[in-house]
Amino acid sequence: LNPHILALNGEYAAFPHPIGAIIKNAQVIRVDPGIGALLALPSIESTSTPAKDNEVKEQIAKMDQELSNNLLSNSDYKAASNVHTAYVHISKSMDNDDNSKSTKKGKQGKKGTQRTPEALFARHFSINTRIPSLRILSTSNLLDNIASCATAKSIVDAHVLTHADLKPGTIYKDVPVLQLLESGGVLVDLGVGTKGIVPAIHLFDKASHGSVDSGGGDGVISGYRQKIRSAKYKIGNLVSVRCLTVEPATRQCVLTAKKTLLANNVEDPILDYPSIQPGHVAAGFVSKVEDTGLIVTFYN
């Protein structure tokens, strides 16, 4: 049993690494063929105070004595209880493009699927193998205190894991274009399926409005601008964007690719009214034109 179970206190089940943390040099200590592998994480220095550590140890020792387990007297148990682990599922162990590069023979997975071939997984995740890097995805398993992780390069290198990780005003570089929208905007992938939209008015410094239909009219993007848009934002191209607004609950994110907004106020973006100071010079975009003036919008 884990020490936090002996102490009957969930407070002591806190995992030492936050969600999204990247950990290097983990070691495979168990392999479940066709399912996944259990990884032992490198030890880290305790961030708690000596008084807190002593309190935990005393409570665990007391509970251990009352239950007549005497587990703490076992050196193997004491050593094992200090090892934190994470489990990687086979579907998050490697990328599909890694599969094609790593093997020339053998049965390949179906095109478009996320499942790693079992033989290739067994080769890279054998007992005692060192894993260069992994990323923590979940720490909600409080009973076993085993985190969920991913070792696939696309997940480890992803800018974000969920929309909750997105921050207005933050610049995300080299994100792939997923789709050119009929409205004139662009859909991009910020990481692990977290998608964002760059509206047509935010593709270039000089705003474009309307759809890409060829019927003419004021709401249609010009042929020249369509050509530039198709070349710069071709599916698969990598572009830099900046988060304007994000709503994690509805998983909606609006981005900008305007060069002026990408280059200005990188360290001190305007995120709320209290942060605005008299004399502060900042770059924004015109979001509305009225008879009495212009409305300039910033971030969030």
C-alpha positions as CSV (number, residue, x, y, z in Angstrom):
1,L,0.0,0.0,0.0
2,N,1.1,3.5,-0.7
3,P,2.0,5.7,2.4
4,H,-0.9,8.0,1.8
5,I,-3.3,5.1,2.0
6,L,-1.7,3.9,5.3
7,A,-2.1,7.5,6.6
8,L,-5.8,7.6,5.4
9,N,-5.2,11.1,4.3
10,G,-5.5,12.2,0.6
11,E,-3.4,15.2,1.3
12,Y,-0.3,13.0,1.1
13,A,-1.3,11.7,-2.3
14,A,-0.3,14.9,-4.0
15,F,1.7,14.1,-7.2
16,P,5.0,16.0,-7.3
17,H,4.7,17.0,-10.9
18,P,1.9,19.2,-12.3
19,I,-0.1,18.4,-15.4
20,G,1.8,19.4,-18.5
21,A,5.2,18.9,-16.9
22,I,7.9,17.4,-19.1
23,I,10.1,14.9,-17.4
24,K,13.3,13.4,-18.8
25,N,15.1,10.1,-18.3
26,A,12.3,7.9,-16.9
27,Q,12.7,4.2,-16.7
28,V,10.4,1.4,-17.9
29,I,9.7,-0.9,-14.9
30,R,6.7,-2.9,-16.3
31,V,5.3,-3.7,-19.7
32,D,1.7,-4.7,-20.5
33,P,1.9,-6.2,-24.0
34,G,-0.4,-4.4,-26.4
35,I,-1.6,-2.0,-23.6
36,G,1.1,0.2,-22.3
37,A,4.0,0.6,-19.9
38,L,4.7,1.8,-16.4
39,L,7.5,4.2,-16.0
40,A,9.5,5.2,-12.9
41,L,10.2,8.9,-12.7
42,P,13.5,10.3,-11.6
43,S,13.6,11.3,-7.9
44,I,13.3,15.0,-7.2
45,E,14.2,17.0,-4.1
46,S,11.3,17.4,-1.7
47,T,9.8,20.9,-1.7
48,S,8.0,20.4,1.6
49,T,9.4,21.6,4.9
50,P,11.3,19.3,7.4
51,A,8.5,19.8,9.9
52,K,5.9,18.7,7.4
53,D,7.9,15.7,6.4
54,N,8.3,14.6,10.0
55,E,4.5,15.1,10.6
56,V,3.7,12.8,7.6
57,K,6.2,10.2,8.7
58,E,4.9,10.2,12.3
59,Q,1.3,9.8,11.2
60,I,2.2,7.0,8.7
61,A,4.3,5.2,11.3
62,K,1.4,5.5,13.8
63,M,-1.1,4.1,11.4
64,D,1.3,1.4,10.3
65,Q,1.7,0.3,14.0
66,E,-2.0,0.3,14.7
67,L,-2.7,-1.9,11.7
68,S,0.2,-4.2,12.6
69,N,1.6,-4.0,9.1
70,N,5.1,-2.9,10.0
71,L,5.7,-2.1,6.4
72,L,8.0,0.8,7.2
73,S,10.4,-1.6,8.7
74,N,10.8,-3.2,5.3
75,S,13.7,-1.4,3.4
76,D,12.3,-2.5,0.0
77,Y,8.9,-1.0,0.8
78,K,10.4,2.2,2.1
79,A,12.5,2.6,-1.1
80,A,9.5,1.7,-3.3
81,S,7.2,4.1,-1.6
82,N,9.5,7.0,-2.6
83,V,9.3,6.2,-6.3
84,H,6.7,8.1,-8.3
85,T,5.4,6.4,-11.5
86,A,3.5,7.3,-14.6
87,Y,1.7,5.1,-17.1
88,V,1.8,5.5,-20.9
89,H,-0.9,4.0,-23.0
90,I,0.3,2.4,-26.3
91,S,-1.7,4.9,-28.3
92,K,0.2,7.8,-26.8
93,S,3.7,6.2,-26.8
94,M,4.8,7.1,-30.4
95,D,3.7,9.1,-33.3
96,N,2.5,7.4,-36.6
97,D,5.3,9.1,-38.6
98,D,7.8,7.7,-36.1
99,N,6.5,4.2,-36.8
100,S,7.2,4.5,-40.5
101,K,10.7,5.8,-39.9
102,S,11.6,3.3,-37.3
103,T,10.7,0.1,-39.1
104,K,10.9,-1.1,-42.7
105,K,9.4,-4.5,-42.2
106,G,6.5,-5.9,-40.4
107,K,2.8,-5.1,-40.3
108,Q,2.0,-1.4,-40.2
109,G,-1.0,0.1,-38.4
110,K,-4.0,1.2,-40.4
111,K,-3.6,4.6,-42.1
112,G,-4.9,7.4,-40.0
113,T,-5.1,5.4,-36.7
114,Q,-3.3,6.4,-33.5
115,R,-2.4,2.8,-32.5
116,T,1.3,1.9,-32.3
117,P,2.2,-1.6,-33.6
118,E,2.8,-4.0,-30.7
119,A,6.1,-5.2,-32.0
120,L,7.5,-1.7,-32.4
121,F,6.2,-0.7,-28.9
122,A,7.8,-3.8,-27.3
123,R,11.1,-2.9,-29.0
124,H,11.2,0.7,-27.6
125,F,9.6,0.0,-24.2
126,S,11.4,-3.0,-22.9
127,I,12.2,-3.4,-19.2
128,N,14.8,-1.0,-17.9
129,T,14.7,1.1,-21.1
130,R,15.3,4.8,-20.5
131,I,12.7,7.1,-22.0
132,P,14.2,10.4,-23.1
133,S,11.1,12.5,-22.3
134,L,7.5,12.3,-21.3
135,R,4.7,14.6,-20.5
136,I,2.2,14.3,-17.6
137,L,-1.4,14.3,-18.8
138,S,-3.4,13.5,-15.6
139,T,-2.8,13.0,-11.9
140,S,-6.3,12.1,-10.9
141,N,-5.6,8.5,-9.9
142,L,-5.2,9.2,-6.2
143,L,-5.6,5.6,-5.0
144,D,-2.6,4.2,-6.9
145,N,-1.0,7.7,-7.2
146,I,0.1,6.8,-10.7
147,A,0.0,9.6,-13.3
148,S,-1.0,9.2,-16.9
149,C,1.6,10.4,-19.4
150,A,2.5,10.5,-23.1
151,T,5.9,9.9,-24.7
152,A,4.9,10.7,-28.3
153,K,7.0,13.6,-29.6
154,S,3.9,15.5,-30.9
155,I,2.4,15.5,-27.4
156,V,5.6,16.2,-25.6
157,D,6.4,19.1,-27.9
158,A,2.9,20.5,-28.0
159,H,2.4,24.1,-27.1
160,V,-0.7,23.3,-25.0
161,L,-2.7,20.2,-23.9
162,T,-6.2,21.8,-23.6
163,H,-7.9,25.1,-24.1
164,A,-7.5,25.8,-20.4
165,D,-3.7,26.1,-21.0
166,L,-4.1,28.9,-23.6
167,K,-3.3,32.4,-22.3
168,P,-4.6,35.6,-24.1
169,G,-1.7,37.6,-25.3
170,T,0.6,34.6,-25.6
171,I,2.4,34.0,-28.9
172,Y,2.4,30.4,-30.3
173,K,5.0,29.7,-32.9
174,D,5.1,27.1,-35.7
175,V,1.5,25.8,-35.4
176,P,0.2,23.8,-38.4
177,V,-2.7,25.0,-40.5
178,L,-5.5,22.4,-40.5
179,Q,-8.1,23.9,-42.8
180,L,-9.0,27.0,-44.9
181,L,-12.5,28.0,-43.9
182,E,-15.2,29.2,-46.3
183,S,-15.6,32.3,-44.2
184,G,-12.1,33.3,-45.2
185,G,-10.5,32.4,-41.8
186,V,-8.0,29.6,-41.0
187,L,-8.2,26.7,-38.5
188,V,-4.9,25.8,-36.8
189,D,-3.8,23.1,-34.4
190,L,-2.2,24.4,-31.2
191,G,-1.4,21.0,-29.9
192,V,-3.0,17.6,-29.0
193,G,-6.2,18.5,-30.9
194,T,-6.5,21.9,-29.3
195,K,-7.7,24.0,-32.2
196,G,-8.1,27.8,-32.7
197,I,-9.5,30.0,-35.5
198,V,-7.8,32.9,-37.2
199,P,-10.6,35.0,-38.6
200,A,-10.2,36.6,-42.1
201,I,-9.6,40.0,-40.6
202,H,-6.7,38.7,-38.6
203,L,-4.7,36.9,-41.4
204,F,-3.0,40.1,-42.5
205,D,-2.2,43.6,-41.1
206,K,-4.6,45.0,-43.6
207,A,-8.0,43.5,-42.8
208,S,-9.8,41.2,-45.1
209,H,-13.6,40.7,-44.8
210,G,-16.1,38.2,-46.1
211,S,-15.9,34.8,-47.7
212,V,-13.9,33.3,-50.5
213,D,-16.9,32.9,-52.8
214,S,-16.5,34.1,-56.4
215,G,-19.8,35.7,-56.7
216,G,-18.5,39.3,-56.3
217,G,-19.8,41.9,-53.9
218,D,-18.4,43.8,-51.0
219,G,-18.3,40.7,-48.8
220,V,-15.9,38.8,-51.0
221,I,-12.1,38.6,-50.6
222,S,-10.3,39.8,-53.7
223,G,-8.6,37.4,-56.1
224,Y,-5.2,38.7,-55.2
225,R,-5.8,38.3,-51.5
226,Q,-7.2,34.8,-52.0
227,K,-4.0,33.8,-53.8
228,I,-1.8,35.1,-51.0
229,R,-4.0,33.5,-48.4
230,S,-3.9,30.1,-50.2
231,A,-0.1,30.2,-50.5
232,K,0.8,31.4,-47.0
233,Y,-1.9,29.4,-45.2
234,K,-1.7,26.2,-47.2
235,I,-2.7,23.1,-45.2
236,G,0.3,21.8,-43.3
237,N,2.2,25.1,-43.3
238,L,3.6,26.4,-40.0
239,V,2.5,29.8,-38.9
240,S,2.9,32.0,-35.8
241,V,-0.3,33.2,-34.0
242,R,-1.2,35.1,-30.9
243,C,-4.2,34.3,-28.7
244,L,-6.8,37.0,-28.6
245,T,-9.6,35.4,-26.5
246,V,-10.2,31.9,-25.2
247,E,-13.2,30.2,-23.6
248,P,-12.2,26.8,-22.1
249,A,-15.7,25.8,-21.2
250,T,-16.8,25.9,-24.9
251,R,-13.4,25.1,-26.3
252,Q,-13.3,28.2,-28.4
253,C,-10.2,30.2,-29.2
254,V,-9.7,33.2,-31.4
255,L,-6.2,34.0,-32.7
256,T,-4.5,36.6,-34.8
257,A,-1.7,36.4,-37.3
258,K,-1.3,40.1,-37.8
259,K,2.5,40.9,-37.9
260,T,2.0,44.1,-35.9
261,L,0.3,42.3,-33.1
262,L,2.9,39.5,-33.1
263,A,5.7,42.0,-32.8
264,N,4.4,44.6,-30.3
265,N,3.8,44.4,-26.5
266,V,5.1,40.8,-26.4
267,E,6.1,41.1,-22.7
268,D,3.3,43.4,-21.5
269,P,0.1,42.8,-23.4
270,I,-3.1,44.6,-22.3
271,L,-5.2,41.8,-20.8
272,D,-7.6,43.8,-18.6
273,Y,-8.6,47.4,-17.7
274,P,-6.6,47.6,-14.4
275,S,-3.4,46.9,-16.3
276,I,-3.8,50.0,-18.5
277,Q,-1.7,52.9,-17.4
278,P,-1.8,56.5,-18.7
279,G,0.9,57.0,-21.4
280,H,1.1,53.3,-22.2
281,V,1.6,52.7,-25.9
282,A,0.2,49.5,-27.2
283,A,-0.8,47.9,-30.5
284,G,-4.4,46.8,-31.0
285,F,-6.9,46.3,-33.8
286,V,-9.9,48.2,-34.9
287,S,-12.9,46.0,-34.1
288,K,-15.7,48.5,-34.8
289,V,-16.2,51.8,-36.6
290,E,-18.9,54.1,-35.3
291,D,-20.0,57.6,-36.2
292,T,-18.4,58.9,-33.0
293,G,-15.1,57.1,-33.4
294,L,-13.3,53.8,-33.4
295,I,-13.3,50.9,-31.0
296,V,-9.8,49.4,-30.5
297,T,-9.6,45.9,-29.0
298,F,-6.7,44.2,-27.4
299,Y,-6.6,40.7,-25.6
300,N,-9.0,38.8,-23.5
